[in-house]
Amino acid sequence: MSDEFVPGLRYRSDAQELWALVIESFAGWEERMNEAAAAAELSPVSAWVLVQLDPDHAISQKELAARLRCNPSTVVDPTDRLEESGLVIRRPQPTDRRINILTVTRKGRQVRQRLVRRLFEPPEAFRRLTMADQARFRDAMVAAVGRKPLRHGN
């Protein structure tokens, strides 16, 4: 048995190999998401929607869909589940009742905090890197995704 991530794949460039390594590094993400969601008694989709809600700022379902890069109708079912579980409140916007505004409840904040803590705990492979290698990798990924670097506590 080969230890290659994709048996027989010959990388055409360093960028392609880097991309494959990034994908491989997320091999445990789905399992982690499923476990965290199950512990919160949510589907993985509903759990991710809750994680993507800012507990300090209400957001419209349309804005949430844009954040998730999906069709607005796609967020209806997971937000229904979150509302049924008492994790969010959905109210019509006072100035335009066609727009639904989502607010995270106190219970939702607690569940979200547990999800975030579990999902964003670095895997052992990343913790094994030296602090200097972690910083270089972070800086390279920040440049790749086009974001400003966020330092600890930000």
Residue pairs with C-beta under 8 A, 6 or more apart in sequence:
2 8
5 20
5 21
5 23
5 24
6 20
9 20
11 17
11 20
25 123
25 125
25 126
28 123
30 44
32 118
32 119
33 44
33 47
33 48
33 119
34 44
35 118
36 47
36 114
36 115
36 118
36 119
37 43
37 44
37 46
37 47
37 115
39 114
39 118
40 47
40 50
40 111
40 114
40 115
41 85
42 50
42 81
42 82
42 85
42 111
43 78
43 81
45 77
45 78
46 78
46 81
46 82
46 85
47 115
48 68
49 64
49 68
49 75
49 78
49 79
49 82
50 82
50 87
50 88
50 104
50 108
50 111
50 112
50 115
51 112
51 115
51 116
51 119
52 64
52 67
52 68
53 59
53 64
53 88
53 102
53 104
53 108
53 112
54 104
55 104
55 108
55 109
55 112
58 101
58 102
58 103
59 67
59 101
59 102
60 93
60 99
60 100
60 101
60 102
61 72
61 75
61 76
61 79
61 90
61 99
61 100
61 102
62 72
62 99
64 75
64 79
64 102
65 71
65 72
65 74
65 75
68 74
68 75
79 88
79 90
79 100
79 102
82 88
82 108
83 89
83 90
85 107
86 105
86 107
86 108
87 104
87 105
87 107
87 108
87 111
87 112
88 102
88 103
88 104
88 105
88 108
89 102
89 103
89 105
90 100
90 101
90 102
91 100
91 101
91 103
92 98
92 99
92 100
92 101
93 99
93 100
93 101
104 112
126 134
129 137
138 149
139 149
142 148
142 149
